[in-house]
């Protein structure tokens, strides 16, 4: 899992920014938006989607369930309905370990 850092001063993210964060196509972001009711972007006057940090957190969970754990969309929906506490904790552990691994690799390469 890629470690995704959000800008604390930023209120909204474009679909392109979200897709880049997760290294996926914008079409997958639109698809997940349709499939998962927890994703509720605002739309500006032009109709462009504007995702909040809360939407990004939900995308992180969905990405973790579908891409990292290999759950089906229905399985991911079920996990989201059951409650996020356990999933969030596990996802945060995976993010932290991934970050540590990246730092260790960087240190090894600089030796």
C-alpha positions in Angstrom: 0.0 0.0 0.0 1.3 3.4 -0.9 1.5 5.9 2.0 -0.8 8.7 1.1 -0.2 12.1 2.8 -3.0 14.7 2.7 -2.4 18.4 2.8 -4.0 19.6 6.1 -4.8 23.0 4.5 -6.6 21.5 1.5 -10.3 21.0 1.7 -11.0 19.3 -1.7 -9.1 17.1 -4.2 -9.8 16.7 -7.9 -10.5 13.2 -9.4 -7.1 13.4 -11.1 -5.3 14.0 -7.7 -7.2 11.1 -6.1 -6.4 8.8 -9.0 -2.7 9.8 -8.7 -2.7 9.2 -5.0 -3.8 5.6 -5.5 -2.0 5.1 -8.7 -5.2 4.1 -10.5 -7.2 5.5 -13.5 -9.8 8.1 -13.0 -12.4 5.6 -14.3 -11.8 3.4 -11.3 -12.4 6.3 -9.0 -15.7 7.1 -10.8 -16.6 3.4 -10.6 -15.9 3.1 -6.9 -17.9 6.3 -6.3 -20.9 4.6 -8.0 -20.4 1.3 -6.1 -19.7 2.6 -2.6 -22.3 4.9 -1.0 -19.6 6.2 1.5 -18.0 8.2 -1.3 -19.9 11.4 -1.8 -17.9 14.0 -3.7 -19.1 17.6 -4.1 -19.5 18.9 -7.6 -18.6 22.4 -8.7 -20.5 24.5 -11.2 -18.8 22.7 -14.1 -19.7 19.3 -12.6 -16.2 18.3 -11.6 -16.0 16.0 -8.7 -14.4 17.5 -5.5 -13.4 14.9 -2.9 -13.0 15.7 0.7 -10.3 14.2 3.1 -13.1 12.0 4.5 -13.7 10.6 0.9 -9.9 10.0 0.6 -10.0 8.0 3.9 -12.9 5.9 2.6 -11.0 5.4 -0.7 -8.0 4.2 1.4 -10.2 1.6 3.1 -11.8 0.5 -0.1 -8.4 0.2 -1.8 -7.0 -1.7 1.2 -10.0 -4.2 1.1 -10.1 -4.7 -2.6 -6.5 -4.3 -3.8 -4.5 -5.4 -0.7 -6.7 -8.0 0.9 -8.3 -9.1 -2.4 -11.9 -8.9 -1.3 -14.6 -8.6 -3.9 -16.6 -5.4 -4.1 -19.4 -7.1 -2.2 -16.9 -8.2 0.5 -15.6 -4.7 0.8 -19.1 -3.2 1.1 -19.9 -5.7 3.8 -16.7 -4.8 5.7 -17.5 -1.1 5.4 -21.0 -1.7 6.8 -19.7 -3.8 9.7 -17.7 -0.8 10.9 -14.3 0.6 10.1 -12.5 0.5 13.4 -10.8 -2.9 12.8 -10.2 -2.2 9.1 -8.8 1.3 9.8 -6.4 0.0 12.5 -5.1 -2.8 10.2 -4.8 -0.4 7.3 -2.8 2.1 9.4 -0.5 -0.7 10.5 0.1 -1.7 6.9 0.7 2.0 5.9 3.2 2.4 8.8 5.1 -0.8 7.9 5.2 0.2 4.2 6.6 3.6 5.2 9.3 1.9 7.4 10.2 -0.5 4.6 10.6 2.4 2.1 12.9 4.2 4.6 15.0 1.0 5.2 15.3 0.5 1.4 16.4 4.1 1.0 19.0 3.7 3.8 20.3 0.5 2.2 20.7 2.2 -1.1 22.6 5.1 0.4 25.2 2.8 2.1 
